[in-house]
Amino acid sequence: MDVAGTKVLLLYTASQQSSSPEPITVNFQLYPGGYDKVILLLNGGTEDDLSFYNLFRPSPDPCEMQMSQFTGITIQVESNGYMYAGGIWQVFWSHEQQRLVLSPIVSKDCFLMEVTSLLSTQEINLIEQAIAVAGDFWQEKFPRAHWMFDSCEEMSGNMLEWHRHTVEDIRLDQLQGQAWQIVFHRFMRGEQPTECRTLVHYHPERQEDAQFTLEET
């Protein structure tokens, strides 16, 4: 599943509560990124059947909702008051999978990834640590600049793949070869904004104060 270059990644699980194919319970979770909040508008098919949900970074708490066939969901991503990503999805019956699935209608810089289990608080905190390492690096290198966090993308490792296939939580010492590409925008007086990229590696076998290494990309 290719999510390269995606600005916003939302993970979700979908499960049935009974033998009936609907409704399904869907839990959404934000993957850490450069946004303030994500607004989800659930459209059950009638004018009165509208529900709003908010997700905020860096809270790992999932958002649970019930969906039936033809339910529509609009996702709006905001940062500093600006909307810059989002899309529309609808629930359809998949004859191939023999279950209800979320199908994209249109989207921009936003990707939904179905997983078997959501990230744990410990995993979310680890990613946020990697982002902080990158931010501290750039702040130290250009102390007079203003910085805006843009995106975080898993480049190697098995964290997302693990959650796509198992309900078990992964231990952090199992994250061998884990690395994230983290992008910040630099703003300096008299200069055009500059995109600054780093690759942050996680080394679980090392002492806690040396578990992250960083390289410019």
C-alpha positions in Angstrom: 0.0 0.0 0.0 1.7 3.2 -1.2 1.3 6.2 0.9 4.4 8.0 -0.3 4.1 11.8 -0.2 0.8 11.7 1.7 0.4 14.7 3.9 -2.2 13.2 6.2 -2.7 9.6 7.2 -5.7 8.3 9.1 -5.7 4.7 10.4 -9.0 3.0 11.0 -10.5 -0.4 12.0 -13.8 -1.7 10.8 -15.8 -4.4 12.6 -19.3 -5.8 12.8 -21.2 -5.9 16.0 -23.3 -8.9 15.1 -23.9 -11.5 12.3 -25.6 -8.8 10.3 -23.3 -7.1 7.7 -24.3 -3.7 9.0 -23.9 -1.4 10.7 -20.2 -1.5 11.1 -18.2 0.2 13.9 -15.3 2.3 12.5 -12.5 3.7 14.8 -10.4 6.4 13.3 -6.9 7.4 14.6 -4.6 10.2 13.4 -1.1 9.3 12.4 1.2 12.1 13.7 1.4 15.0 11.1 1.6 18.7 10.7 -2.0 19.5 11.4 -4.0 21.0 14.3 -7.2 19.1 13.9 -9.2 16.9 11.6 -12.9 17.3 11.2 -15.0 14.3 10.2 -18.6 14.8 9.0 -20.7 11.7 8.9 -23.7 11.7 6.5 -26.1 8.9 7.1 -28.2 9.7 4.0 -30.8 12.1 5.3 -30.8 15.8 6.1 -31.2 15.1 9.8 -28.6 12.4 10.0 -25.4 14.4 10.2 -22.7 13.9 12.9 -19.5 15.9 13.5 -16.3 14.5 15.1 -13.0 16.2 15.8 -9.6 14.6 16.1 -6.7 16.6 17.5 -2.9 16.1 17.3 -1.1 14.7 19.3 -3.9 12.8 21.1 -3.9 9.1 20.2 -7.5 8.7 21.3 -9.5 7.1 18.5 -12.9 8.3 17.2 -15.6 5.7 17.1 -18.7 5.8 14.8 -21.3 3.6 13.3 -21.7 3.3 9.5 -24.1 1.5 7.2 -24.1 1.0 3.4 -24.1 4.3 1.5 -23.0 6.3 4.6 -20.8 9.1 3.4 -17.9 10.7 5.3 -16.2 14.0 4.6 -12.8 14.7 6.1 -11.4 18.2 6.5 -7.8 18.8 7.7 -6.8 22.1 9.2 -3.5 23.7 10.2 -3.2 27.3 11.5 -6.7 27.9 10.4 -6.2 26.8 6.8 -7.8 23.8 5.2 -5.1 22.0 3.1 -6.2 18.3 2.8 -9.2 16.1 2.9 -11.7 14.1 0.9 -14.9 12.2 0.6 -15.5 8.5 1.2 -18.6 6.3 1.1 -19.4 2.9 2.5 -20.1 0.2 -0.1 -20.6 -3.5 -0.1 -17.5 -5.2 -1.6 -18.5 -8.5 -3.4 -14.8 -9.4 -3.6 -14.3 -9.0 0.2 -17.9 -9.9 1.2 -18.1 -7.0 3.6 -18.7 -3.3 3.8 -15.7 -1.1 2.9 -14.8 2.6 2.8 -14.3 3.6 -0.8 -12.7 6.9 -1.8 -14.7 9.3 -4.0 -12.2 12.1 -4.1 -9.3 13.1 -1.9 -6.3 15.5 -1.8 -3.2 14.8 0.3 -5.2 12.5 2.6 -5.1 8.7 2.8 -7.2 6.2 4.9 -5.4 3.0 5.8 -7.4 0.1 7.2 -5.6 -1.8 10.0 -6.4 -4.7 12.2 -5.4 -2.7 15.3 -4.7 1.0 16.1 -1.4 2.3 17.3 -0.8 2.2 21.0 -0.2 5.4 23.1 3.4 4.2 23.5 3.9 4.0 19.7 2.3 7.4 19.1 4.6 8.9 21.8 7.6 7.3 20.0 6.7 8.9 16.7 6.2 12.3 18.5 9.7 11.8 20.1 11.2 11.4 16.6 9.4 14.6 15.4 10.8 16.5 18.4 14.3 15.2 17.7 14.1 16.6 14.1 12.6 19.9 15.4 15.4 20.3 18.0 18.0 19.7 15.3 16.7 22.4 13.0 16.1 24.9 15.8 19.7 24.5 16.9 21.0 24.8 13.4 19.0 27.9 12.6 18.1 29.5 15.9 16.7 32.7 14.4 14.3 30.9 12.1 10.6 30.2 12.6 9.5 26.6 12.0 6.4 24.9 10.9 6.1 21.1 11.1 4.8 19.7 7.8 4.7 15.9 7.8 6.0 12.6 9.1 6.2 9.5 6.9 7.3 6.0 7.9 10.1 5.1 5.5 11.3 1.8 6.9 10.4 -0.6 9.7 7.4 -2.7 10.5 5.1 -0.5 12.7 2.4 0.1 10.2 2.7 -3.3 8.5 2.3 -4.9 11.9 -0.9 -3.1 12.6 -2.3 -4.0 9.2 -2.1 -7.7 10.0 -2.4 -8.3 13.8 -4.5 -7.2 16.8 -1.5 -7.6 19.1 0.4 -4.5 20.3 4.0 -4.4 19.0 6.8 -4.0 21.6 9.1 -1.0 20.9 12.1 -3.3 21.0 10.6 -5.1 18.0 10.8 -2.0 15.8 14.1 -2.9 14.1 15.1 -0.6 11.3 12.4 1.9 12.1 12.9 5.3 10.4 10.7 8.3 9.6 11.1 11.1 7.1 10.1 14.3 8.9 9.6 17.6 7.1 9.7 21.1 8.5 9.3 24.4 6.8 11.8 27.2 7.7 10.9 30.8 7.6 13.5 33.6 7.8 13.3 37.3 7.2 14.1 38.2 3.6 14.1 34.6 2.4 11.6 32.3 0.7 10.3 29.5 2.9 12.6 26.4 2.7 11.6 22.8 3.1 13.9 20.9 5.4 13.9 17.2 5.5 15.4 14.7 7.9 15.5 11.0 8.3 15.2 10.0 11.9 16.2 6.4 12.8 15.1 4.6 15.9 17.5 2.1 17.6 15.7 0.2 20.3 18.9 -1.8 21.2 20.7 1.3 22.4 20.6 3.2 25.6 17.6 5.5 25.9 19.6 8.8 25.4 21.1 7.4 22.1 18.1 5.6 20.6 17.5 8.3 17.9 20.0 9.2 15.1 19.3 11.8 12.4 20.5 12.6 8.9 19.6 15.4 6.5 18.0 14.3 3.2 
